[in-house]
Amino acid sequence: MKPGKDPVIVLVFIALAVGFYLYNSYAGKKDSEGAFRVVEVIDGDTIAIDDGKGTIVRYLGIDTPEAARQDSPGDPYSAEAREFNRKLVGGKRVRLEFDSEKYDVYGRLLAYVYADDVSVNEELLRQGLATPLFIDPNREHRAEYTSAAEEAMKERRGVWGALDSIKVPAGNGVFVVDIDNARLYEGKRVVVKGKITRVRKSDKALVLSIDGKVDVVIFPDDLENFRFFGIDPASYYKGKTVEVTGRVKMHNGTPGIIVNHPMLIRRTG
């Protein structure tokens, strides 16, 4: 065989050429500062970027109210959080900063997001349209985010305003399910109604039982959100009829809903 016609060398050359082409196709989506254009604002803490792969970005360190969807009820202030996020990043190039973990279990890119040199995550907290959510090992901006949330609480912004001024999204009523059938909705977000007939306390959680059929679970770290409004959940909800919004999870054969803010469990009687 003539020199230069070795098939292995030819294949290597082709592989390098293809790799170079793909790299340039990908890199061409970024500007010189490594920023990406936002092509969709999905909700308050989730966006889609034009990186050539249709990547979804989930904001690190915060949690905004769940947006209403065709198959899911919404949380109060979810529309406001999405709109504020859109004003900050919609159609713009954003810079992404990463922490210890780059992806979550859903394959979403995890990032601290900056637009026009503004920390988007932090601004959502400062406006009371998000609450801090620190999951190990991603804690790079814990101090700044905690401070921003404290400012929102002090100024009574957004989800930290008066509870009687917090409005339930229109349309949530269609997601009310019978508590006898709550287990059939495991993994789905629903609305349940009933009377808190029992309260159980432990170091792991405070559990409010709705008619002995559905548990409302409040973890210790979230109790401060209730105390901010002067609420001791153990006494405030006991014996009262409530409306709860959240995702159904099964535990020891009983359906339960985790709540982290009093806007998700409202006394109705």
Contacts in CASP RR format, 6 or more apart in sequence:
PFRMAT RR
TARGET T0000
AUTHOR 0000-0000-0000
METHOD contacts of the structure
MODEL  1
MKPGKDPVIVLVFIALAVGFYLYNSYAGKKDSEGAFRVVEVIDGDTIAID
DGKGTIVRYLGIDTPEAARQDSPGDPYSAEAREFNRKLVGGKRVRLEFDS
EKYDVYGRLLAYVYADDVSVNEELLRQGLATPLFIDPNREHRAEYTSAAE
EAMKERRGVWGALDSIKVPAGNGVFVVDIDNARLYEGKRVVVKGKITRVR
KSDKALVLSIDGKVDVVIFPDDLENFRFFGIDPASYYKGKTVEVTGRVKM
HNGTPGIIVNHPMLIRRTG
25 52 0 8 1.000
26 51 0 8 1.000
26 52 0 8 1.000
26 53 0 8 1.000
29 36 0 8 1.000
29 37 0 8 1.000
29 50 0 8 1.000
29 51 0 8 1.000
29 52 0 8 1.000
30 36 0 8 1.000
30 51 0 8 1.000
31 93 0 8 1.000
33 95 0 8 1.000
34 95 0 8 1.000
34 96 0 8 1.000
35 93 0 8 1.000
35 94 0 8 1.000
35 95 0 8 1.000
35 96 0 8 1.000
36 49 0 8 1.000
36 50 0 8 1.000
36 51 0 8 1.000
36 93 0 8 1.000
36 94 0 8 1.000
36 96 0 8 1.000
37 49 0 8 1.000
37 50 0 8 1.000
37 91 0 8 1.000
37 92 0 8 1.000
37 93 0 8 1.000
37 94 0 8 1.000
38 47 0 8 1.000
38 48 0 8 1.000
38 49 0 8 1.000
38 50 0 8 1.000
38 89 0 8 1.000
38 90 0 8 1.000
38 91 0 8 1.000
38 92 0 8 1.000
38 93 0 8 1.000
38 94 0 8 1.000
39 48 0 8 1.000
39 49 0 8 1.000
39 50 0 8 1.000
39 54 0 8 1.000
39 91 0 8 1.000
40 47 0 8 1.000
40 48 0 8 1.000
41 47 0 8 1.000
41 82 0 8 1.000
41 85 0 8 1.000
41 86 0 8 1.000
41 89 0 8 1.000
41 90 0 8 1.000
42 48 0 8 1.000
42 56 0 8 1.000
42 67 0 8 1.000
42 82 0 8 1.000
43 64 0 8 1.000
43 66 0 8 1.000
43 67 0 8 1.000
43 78 0 8 1.000
43 81 0 8 1.000
43 82 0 8 1.000
43 85 0 8 1.000
44 59 0 8 1.000
44 64 0 8 1.000
44 65 0 8 1.000
44 67 0 8 1.000
44 78 0 8 1.000
44 81 0 8 1.000
44 82 0 8 1.000
44 84 0 8 1.000
44 85 0 8 1.000
44 124 0 8 1.000
44 129 0 8 1.000
44 130 0 8 1.000
45 58 0 8 1.000
45 59 0 8 1.000
45 62 0 8 1.000
45 63 0 8 1.000
45 64 0 8 1.000
45 81 0 8 1.000
45 85 0 8 1.000
45 121 0 8 1.000
45 124 0 8 1.000
45 130 0 8 1.000
46 56 0 8 1.000
46 57 0 8 1.000
46 58 0 8 1.000
46 59 0 8 1.000
46 108 0 8 1.000
47 56 0 8 1.000
47 57 0 8 1.000
47 85 0 8 1.000
47 89 0 8 1.000
47 90 0 8 1.000
47 94 0 8 1.000
47 113 0 8 1.000
48 54 0 8 1.000
48 55 0 8 1.000
48 56 0 8 1.000
48 57 0 8 1.000
49 55 0 8 1.000
49 57 0 8 1.000
49 94 0 8 1.000
49 96 0 8 1.000
55 108 0 8 1.000
55 109 0 8 1.000
56 107 0 8 1.000
56 108 0 8 1.000
56 109 0 8 1.000
57 96 0 8 1.000
57 108 0 8 1.000
57 109 0 8 1.000
57 110 0 8 1.000
57 111 0 8 1.000
57 113 0 8 1.000
58 104 0 8 1.000
58 106 0 8 1.000
58 108 0 8 1.000
58 109 0 8 1.000
58 110 0 8 1.000
58 111 0 8 1.000
59 111 0 8 1.000
59 112 0 8 1.000
59 113 0 8 1.000
59 120 0 8 1.000
59 121 0 8 1.000
59 124 0 8 1.000
60 99 0 8 1.000
60 110 0 8 1.000
60 111 0 8 1.000
60 112 0 8 1.000
60 121 0 8 1.000
60 138 0 8 1.000
60 140 0 8 1.000
60 141 0 8 1.000
61 112 0 8 1.000
61 121 0 8 1.000
61 132 0 8 1.000
61 133 0 8 1.000
61 134 0 8 1.000
61 135 0 8 1.000
61 138 0 8 1.000
61 141 0 8 1.000
61 142 0 8 1.000
61 145 0 8 1.000
62 121 0 8 1.000
62 124 0 8 1.000
62 125 0 8 1.000
62 130 0 8 1.000
62 131 0 8 1.000
62 132 0 8 1.000
62 133 0 8 1.000
62 145 0 8 1.000
63 130 0 8 1.000
63 131 0 8 1.000
63 132 0 8 1.000
63 133 0 8 1.000
63 260 0 8 1.000
64 77 0 8 1.000
64 78 0 8 1.000
64 81 0 8 1.000
64 82 0 8 1.000
64 85 0 8 1.000
64 124 0 8 1.000
64 129 0 8 1.000
64 130 0 8 1.000
65 74 0 8 1.000
65 75 0 8 1.000
65 76 0 8 1.000
65 77 0 8 1.000
65 78 0 8 1.000
65 81 0 8 1.000
65 129 0 8 1.000
65 159 0 8 1.000
65 263 0 8 1.000
66 72 0 8 1.000
66 73 0 8 1.000
66 74 0 8 1.000
66 75 0 8 1.000
66 78 0 8 1.000
66 189 0 8 1.000
66 246 0 8 1.000
67 74 0 8 1.000
67 75 0 8 1.000
67 78 0 8 1.000
67 79 0 8 1.000
67 81 0 8 1.000
67 82 0 8 1.000
68 74 0 8 1.000
68 78 0 8 1.000
68 79 0 8 1.000
68 169 0 8 1.000
68 171 0 8 1.000
68 172 0 8 1.000
71 188 0 8 1.000
72 175 0 8 1.000
72 188 0 8 1.000
72 189 0 8 1.000
73 169 0 8 1.000
73 171 0 8 1.000
73 172 0 8 1.000
73 173 0 8 1.000
73 175 0 8 1.000
73 189 0 8 1.000
73 190 0 8 1.000
73 191 0 8 1.000
73 245 0 8 1.000
73 246 0 8 1.000
74 169 0 8 1.000
74 172 0 8 1.000
74 189 0 8 1.000
74 245 0 8 1.000
75 169 0 8 1.000
75 245 0 8 1.000
75 263 0 8 1.000
75 264 0 8 1.000
76 159 0 8 1.000
76 166 0 8 1.000
76 167 0 8 1.000
76 168 0 8 1.000
76 169 0 8 1.000
76 263 0 8 1.000
77 128 0 8 1.000
77 129 0 8 1.000
77 158 0 8 1.000
77 159 0 8 1.000
77 166 0 8 1.000
77 263 0 8 1.000
78 169 0 8 1.000
79 169 0 8 1.000
80 129 0 8 1.000
80 158 0 8 1.000
81 124 0 8 1.000
81 129 0 8 1.000
81 130 0 8 1.000
84 123 0 8 1.000
84 124 0 8 1.000
84 127 0 8 1.000
84 129 0 8 1.000
85 120 0 8 1.000
85 124 0 8 1.000
88 115 0 8 1.000
88 116 0 8 1.000
88 118 0 8 1.000
88 120 0 8 1.000
88 123 0 8 1.000
89 113 0 8 1.000
89 115 0 8 1.000
89 120 0 8 1.000
92 115 0 8 1.000
92 116 0 8 1.000
93 115 0 8 1.000
94 113 0 8 1.000
94 114 0 8 1.000
94 115 0 8 1.000
94 120 0 8 1.000
95 113 0 8 1.000
95 114 0 8 1.000
95 115 0 8 1.000
96 109 0 8 1.000
96 111 0 8 1.000
96 112 0 8 1.000
96 113 0 8 1.000
96 114 0 8 1.000
97 111 0 8 1.000
97 112 0 8 1.000
97 113 0 8 1.000
97 114 0 8 1.000
97 140 0 8 1.000
98 110 0 8 1.000
98 111 0 8 1.000
98 112 0 8 1.000
99 110 0 8 1.000
99 112 0 8 1.000
99 137 0 8 1.000
99 138 0 8 1.000
99 139 0 8 1.000
99 140 0 8 1.000
100 137 0 8 1.000
100 138 0 8 1.000
101 110 0 8 1.000
101 137 0 8 1.000
101 138 0 8 1.000
102 109 0 8 1.000
102 110 0 8 1.000
103 109 0 8 1.000
103 110 0 8 1.000
104 110 0 8 1.000
110 138 0 8 1.000
112 119 0 8 1.000
112 121 0 8 1.000
112 140 0 8 1.000
112 141 0 8 1.000
113 119 0 8 1.000
113 120 0 8 1.000
113 121 0 8 1.000
114 120 0 8 1.000
119 141 0 8 1.000
119 144 0 8 1.000
121 130 0 8 1.000
121 141 0 8 1.000
121 145 0 8 1.000
122 141 0 8 1.000
122 144 0 8 1.000
122 145 0 8 1.000
122 148 0 8 1.000
123 148 0 8 1.000
124 130 0 8 1.000
125 131 0 8 1.000
125 132 0 8 1.000
125 145 0 8 1.000
125 148 0 8 1.000
125 149 0 8 1.000
125 152 0 8 1.000
126 148 0 8 1.000
126 149 0 8 1.000
126 151 0 8 1.000
126 152 0 8 1.000
126 157 0 8 1.000
127 152 0 8 1.000
127 157 0 8 1.000
127 158 0 8 1.000
128 149 0 8 1.000
128 152 0 8 1.000
128 157 0 8 1.000
128 158 0 8 1.000
128 159 0 8 1.000
128 160 0 8 1.000
129 158 0 8 1.000
129 159 0 8 1.000
130 149 0 8 1.000
131 149 0 8 1.000
131 159 0 8 1.000
131 225 0 8 1.000
131 260 0 8 1.000
131 261 0 8 1.000
132 142 0 8 1.000
132 145 0 8 1.000
132 146 0 8 1.000
132 149 0 8 1.000
134 142 0 8 1.000
134 145 0 8 1.000
152 158 0 8 1.000
152 160 0 8 1.000
153 160 0 8 1.000
153 228 0 8 1.000
156 162 0 8 1.000
159 166 0 8 1.000
159 261 0 8 1.000
159 263 0 8 1.000
160 228 0 8 1.000
163 229 0 8 1.000
163 262 0 8 1.000
163 263 0 8 1.000
166 263 0 8 1.000
168 243 0 8 1.000
168 245 0 8 1.000
168 266 0 8 1.000
172 191 0 8 1.000
172 245 0 8 1.000
173 191 0 8 1.000
175 189 0 8 1.000
175 190 0 8 1.000
175 191 0 8 1.000
175 245 0 8 1.000
176 190 0 8 1.000
176 191 0 8 1.000
176 192 0 8 1.000
176 193 0 8 1.000
177 184 0 8 1.000
177 185 0 8 1.000
177 190 0 8 1.000
177 191 0 8 1.000
177 192 0 8 1.000
179 192 0 8 1.000
179 193 0 8 1.000
179 194 0 8 1.000
179 210 0 8 1.000
179 211 0 8 1.000
179 213 0 8 1.000
179 214 0 8 1.000
180 213 0 8 1.000
182 190 0 8 1.000
182 192 0 8 1.000
182 213 0 8 1.000
182 214 0 8 1.000
182 248 0 8 1.000
182 255 0 8 1.000
182 256 0 8 1.000
183 248 0 8 1.000
183 250 0 8 1.000
183 253 0 8 1.000
183 255 0 8 1.000
185 248 0 8 1.000
185 255 0 8 1.000
186 248 0 8 1.000
186 249 0 8 1.000
186 250 0 8 1.000
186 255 0 8 1.000
187 247 0 8 1.000
187 248 0 8 1.000
187 249 0 8 1.000
188 247 0 8 1.000
188 248 0 8 1.000
189 245 0 8 1.000
189 246 0 8 1.000
189 247 0 8 1.000
189 248 0 8 1.000
190 245 0 8 1.000
190 246 0 8 1.000
190 247 0 8 1.000
190 248 0 8 1.000
190 257 0 8 1.000
191 243 0 8 1.000
191 244 0 8 1.000
191 245 0 8 1.000
191 246 0 8 1.000
192 210 0 8 1.000
192 214 0 8 1.000
192 243 0 8 1.000
192 244 0 8 1.000
192 257 0 8 1.000
193 241 0 8 1.000
193 242 0 8 1.000
193 243 0 8 1.000
193 244 0 8 1.000
193 268 0 8 1.000
194 210 0 8 1.000
194 211 0 8 1.000
194 241 0 8 1.000
194 242 0 8 1.000
194 243 0 8 1.000
195 210 0 8 1.000
195 211 0 8 1.000
195 239 0 8 1.000
195 240 0 8 1.000
195 241 0 8 1.000
195 242 0 8 1.000
196 208 0 8 1.000
196 209 0 8 1.000
196 210 0 8 1.000
196 216 0 8 1.000
196 237 0 8 1.000
196 238 0 8 1.000
196 239 0 8 1.000
196 240 0 8 1.000
196 242 0 8 1.000
197 209 0 8 1.000
197 210 0 8 1.000
197 211 0 8 1.000
197 212 0 8 1.000
197 239 0 8 1.000
198 208 0 8 1.000
198 209 0 8 1.000
198 212 0 8 1.000
199 206 0 8 1.000
199 207 0 8 1.000
199 208 0 8 1.000
199 209 0 8 1.000
199 234 0 8 1.000
199 237 0 8 1.000
199 238 0 8 1.000
200 206 0 8 1.000
200 207 0 8 1.000
200 209 0 8 1.000
201 207 0 8 1.000
201 234 0 8 1.000
203 220 0 8 1.000
204 219 0 8 1.000
204 220 0 8 1.000
205 217 0 8 1.000
205 218 0 8 1.000
205 219 0 8 1.000
205 220 0 8 1.000
206 217 0 8 1.000
206 218 0 8 1.000
206 220 0 8 1.000
206 223 0 8 1.000
206 233 0 8 1.000
206 234 0 8 1.000
207 215 0 8 1.000
207 216 0 8 1.000
207 217 0 8 1.000
207 218 0 8 1.000
208 215 0 8 1.000
208 216 0 8 1.000
208 217 0 8 1.000
208 218 0 8 1.000
208 233 0 8 1.000
208 234 0 8 1.000
208 237 0 8 1.000
208 238 0 8 1.000
208 242 0 8 1.000
208 265 0 8 1.000
209 215 0 8 1.000
209 216 0 8 1.000
210 216 0 8 1.000
210 242 0 8 1.000
210 244 0 8 1.000
213 254 0 8 1.000
213 255 0 8 1.000
214 244 0 8 1.000
214 254 0 8 1.000
214 255 0 8 1.000
214 256 0 8 1.000
214 257 0 8 1.000
215 251 0 8 1.000
215 254 0 8 1.000
215 255 0 8 1.000
215 256 0 8 1.000
215 257 0 8 1.000
216 237 0 8 1.000
216 242 0 8 1.000
216 244 0 8 1.000
216 256 0 8 1.000
216 257 0 8 1.000
216 259 0 8 1.000
216 265 0 8 1.000
217 256 0 8 1.000
217 257 0 8 1.000
217 258 0 8 1.000
217 259 0 8 1.000
218 226 0 8 1.000
218 233 0 8 1.000
218 258 0 8 1.000
218 259 0 8 1.000
218 260 0 8 1.000
219 258 0 8 1.000
219 260 0 8 1.000
222 259 0 8 1.000
222 260 0 8 1.000
222 261 0 8 1.000
223 233 0 8 1.000
225 260 0 8 1.000
225 261 0 8 1.000
225 262 0 8 1.000
226 232 0 8 1.000
226 233 0 8 1.000
226 236 0 8 1.000
226 261 0 8 1.000
226 262 0 8 1.000
229 262 0 8 1.000
231 262 0 8 1.000
233 265 0 8 1.000
236 267 0 8 1.000
237 265 0 8 1.000
237 267 0 8 1.000
240 267 0 8 1.000
240 269 0 8 1.000
241 267 0 8 1.000
241 268 0 8 1.000
241 269 0 8 1.000
242 265 0 8 1.000
242 266 0 8 1.000
242 267 0 8 1.000
242 268 0 8 1.000
243 265 0 8 1.000
243 266 0 8 1.000
243 268 0 8 1.000
244 257 0 8 1.000
244 259 0 8 1.000
244 264 0 8 1.000
244 265 0 8 1.000
244 266 0 8 1.000
245 257 0 8 1.000
245 264 0 8 1.000
245 265 0 8 1.000
246 257 0 8 1.000
246 258 0 8 1.000
246 259 0 8 1.000
246 264 0 8 1.000
247 257 0 8 1.000
247 258 0 8 1.000
248 255 0 8 1.000
248 256 0 8 1.000
248 257 0 8 1.000
249 255 0 8 1.000
249 256 0 8 1.000
249 257 0 8 1.000
249 258 0 8 1.000
250 256 0 8 1.000
259 265 0 8 1.000
END
